[in-house]
Amino acid sequence: MFTFRLEGLPAFCIVLHMLGIGIRQDAFHDKFANIWQIFDLNIPADRDVLRI
């Protein structure tokens, strides 16, 4: 599945691909139903990372 276009050509986002694999293999501590739930996470300003 192509996720965006780069200079008019369909492009594949490796980040979405890797997150999809992680979700399918149940690799995350938190249960996510889809990739977009990860992108919707908010990291508090006082933290550099958010463990998922």
N, C-alpha and C positions, 0 to 999 in steps of 0.2 A: 504494500500500500504506500503510495506517495503521499507525503504529508504537507508539502508546500512546493512552490515553484522557484527556481533559481535561474534568473536570466531567461525566463520563458520555458525552461525545461523542468519536467517533474523531478523532484529531489526527494531523497529518503533521509529521514532524520534518525541518526544512529542513537540519539538519546532516547527517543520514543521507543525504538526497537529494544534497547537494553532494559528499559523500565517494563515494557510488555513481557519480556522474558522473566524478569523478576517477579512480576505479578502472577504469571502462569505457574511458576515453580514455587509459589508461596514463600518467597525469600524475604519478605518484609515482616518486621515485627508487628506493625499495624496491618489490619485487613483493609485492603483497597479493592474496590470493585472495578475501577478503571484507572487509566493513566492520568486522566484530567484531575482526579482527586489529589494526586501528588502535586501537580502544578498549582492547585488552589491553596496549598498549605501556606501559612504565614509564619515566617521566622521572626521572633521578637528581636527588636533592635539591639538588645543587650547580648544576644547570642550570635555566634559565628556559624553554628550548625544546628540542625534539628534531626535527632535520631528518628528514623522511620523504620 
